[in-house]
Amino acid sequence: MNQEFAGYSITRSMAGGGMTKLYVAIDPQQNRYVIRVLDSVIAKDRLARNRFFQGGEIIAQLNHPQPHPNIVPFIKSGYEDKIPYMVLEYIESRTLRDLLLYREPLLTDNVMIFIRQLANVIQYVHANGYLHLDIKPENILIRPDGRLLLIDFDLAIPRKRFFKKLRNVGGTTAYVPPETLVERIANDRTDIYAFGVCCYEMLSFHKPYEGDKIEQVRAAQIDPKIPPTPIRQHNAAIPTALANIVMKCIAKDPRNRYPDMVLVLRDLNHLS
């Protein structure tokens, strides 16, 4: 990539996802931004291009008419030399994954603040007509002041009253519920499951299903005879009421899971 791109000056690269590359860039007024660039090979696929641009449009809609404090601000998207790109506001932050890996005090001292912020922003996304479908620590930014931001809406789809059958199952296996992995069903409970797994990690530094290989994890997730490890086995200091909320979010049978984030927030707000 050239140092100049779409009217911006690239200053450095950042860790990106499997389909995108991330760069920090400045405009002529020296304002900083993040440029997401779709991988050139993947960009040849029309569905991937559409999904990429749709993700940007959803972010823009969710920040209209007022910017949401927990969703990354969208600037614009387009093509540069036939390469799809998206410009987002630069956020001085670290991912939740980074905080988990290093067991940062910012996380351990403020875990309930982050859990409530994440629950609120997911409920906002749902209330405004979308499912995120890729909620995981890598897609959650934490600013130094403790504000959480949800990013990467490339897999997001319109929210339906009843479940939707996905053409393909995206996302990271550990955060995808059994019914989505097996039957490609997606609804509110899909995001609620991913939220629950993120909370499980924030509170215990473990996942509900663990194994040396992704195949082992997936097999455990979809096996109806293997329940998730009770979170208090990892951390007995977690209050029982909070543990019950997390375990209900990740219930293997979707009928035993919360059906709506409003109910998750209700129970979180009842905690002392």
N, C-alpha and C positions, 0 to 999 in steps of 0.2 A: 504494500500500500504506500502511496506517495504521502509526503508530509502534509500536503494540502488535499482536502477532501470535502467536496460539496460546500465550499466557501468557508470551511473551518480549518484550523491548523492543528494537526495531531501532535500532542505532547508526549503521550505514552500509551502503551497497551495495558489492558486489564485482563484478569482471568475471565474467560467467557464460558458459555455453555457448549454443548456438542454441536449445535447448529449455527451459533453466532460467534462473532468476534467482537470484543468491546474495546473502545478507545476513549481516552480522555482527550478532549479537544477544546480549543478556545476560538471565539469569534473575533471579528475585528475590534470589538470593544473590550476584549480580554475577559469576557464572561466564560466560565467553564461549563462544558456539557459532556455527556456520554453519548458516543455514537455506537449504535448496535448495527453490525454489518452481517447480513446473512451469508453463510458459507457459499462460495461460488459454485460448488458442485450441487449443493442442495438447492440453490437458487434456480437451477434449471427445471426443477419440479414445480409446476404451476400451483399445485395444492399447497406446497410449502411456502411459496411466495404469498399466496392469498392468506394463509394462516398468519404469516409474519405481519402483513399490513393490517389484517383484521385485529391483531393484538394491539397494535398502536391505536387504531380507531376506538377500541373498547376503553383503553386508558384515557383517551381524550374525552370520551363520553362520560366516564365515571368522575372526571375532574370538571365537569360542566353542570351548572353554571358557576359553581364555586369549587376551587381546588380542594380535594380531600386530603387531610393531613397525613393519612396513612397509605396513600397511593402515589407512586412516583409520577411527577409531572411530565407530560408529553409535549414536545415542541413541534416536531414535524416528521414526515417520512417522504421517501421518494427513491429515485434511482440516480446513481452516479456511475457512468460507464457501464450501464446495464446491471449494476450491482444494487440490490435492494438495501436500503439503510433506514435507520430510525434515529432521531435525535431526542434525547431525554435530558431533563435537568440533572446536573451533577449533584450528587448527595454525598457529603463527607460521611462515611459510614463503614461498617464491617458487616459481613453476612452473619446471620444467626449460626450458620455452620462454623464459622471461625470462632465465635464465642463458645460454642459447644466443645470444639476441639481443645481449646485452651482453658476451659472452665473459668471464663473471665468473671471477675467480681461484678462487672456491669450486668451480667446475666443473673448470677446467683443472688445478687442483692435486690434485683428488680423483677424476678421471674413472674410474679402475679401481674405486674403492670404490663409486661409483654403479652402474657396470655390474654388479658382483657383487651388490649389493643388489637391483637390478632383476631379475636372473636368478633370485635366490633367491625373491623374492616371487611371480614368475610360476610357478615350479616349485611353490610352496606352493599357489597357486590351483588349478593343474592337479591336484595330488595330492589336493586336497579336493573334486574333482569338478566344476570349472567352467572354462570358457574366458572370458577377459575381453573380447576382440574390440574393444577401443577403446584399446589401448595407444599412447600418443603423448605428446610432451613436455607438452602442455597438461593431461594427466591424471596427471602425476607431480609431486609436491611435494617440495621440498628444504628442510629446516629449516636454520637457521644453523649448527647443530652437525653437519651433514652427514648426518642421517638422511633417507632417501628414503621417501615414502609414495605408494602407488598409490590413486587415487580413481576415482570415476564408473564404477560397475558396471552402468549402465542397459542396456548391450547384452550383458551376460554371459549365457551359456546353460550348461546342464548339459553336462559333457564326456562324449562317447561314445567307445566303443572304436574305432569306425570313423567316417568323416567324416559330418557332418550337412549336409543341404541347407537353407540359410537361406531364409526366406520373402522377406526383403529384405536387401540388403547395406547395413549402416550403417557408421559409422566414417569416418575421413578417408582419402581416396583414396591418398595417398602412403604410408600405413602398412598398406594392404590388399594381400595378395598376388594375383598374376595369377589363380590358380585360383578365388579367392573373387570377384574382380571379374567373371570371365567365367561361371563355372559355379555360383557361390553355394555353394561347398564350404567348410566350416569344420571344422578339427580343431586339434590341438596346433600344427601347423606354421603356422597362421594367426597365433597369438600370437608364435611364434618369429620369423616374418618381421617383425612390428611391432617386436619387441625388437631385431632386427638393424638396422632402419632408425634406431631411437633411438640405438643404439650408434654407427652410422655418423655420425650428426649430432654426437654428443658428441665424437667423435674427429677429425672433419674440418670441422665447421661447414658441411657440404653434405649434400644428399640423393643417393641413388643414381641417381635420375632427376630432372632439373631442366628447367623450361621456363617460359615467360612465362604460359602458360595451363594450367589444370587439365586441359583436354582433351589437351594435348601430353604431360603427365606420364602420364596414364592410357593414352594410346596407346603410349607407350614401355614402360610396365610390362607391357602385355599382348602386345606384339609379341615373339614368340619369337626374332626375329633381332636384337633390341637388348638386349645384356647390360647389367647395371648397371655404372656407372663404377667401376673398381677403386679402393678407398678410398685406397691409397697414392699414387694420382695427385694427390690433394688434399693429402696429408700423408705425405711419404716417411719421416718419423720414426716412424711407427707400426710396431711390431715385426711382422715377417712372420707369426709364429704368431698374433698377435692379429688381424691383418688377415684371415687365412684363416678364423678363427672367424666374424668379422662377415660375410664374403662367403658363407660356407656358410649362415648364417642367412637371408640374403636371396636365395639361389639361386632363379632364375626357375622352374625345374622343381622342384616340391615333392619329387620323388624324390631330388633332390640336396641337399635341406635337412636339417637335423637333425630327426629325428622326435620327439624328446623333450627337454624342458629339462634333464633329468638329464644328458644327454650334453653339452649346452652347458656346464653347470656343471663337469662332469668336465674338459673341455678348458680352461676358464678357470682351474681350480685347478691345472692342469699348467703354466701359464705361470710363468716365473721372476719 
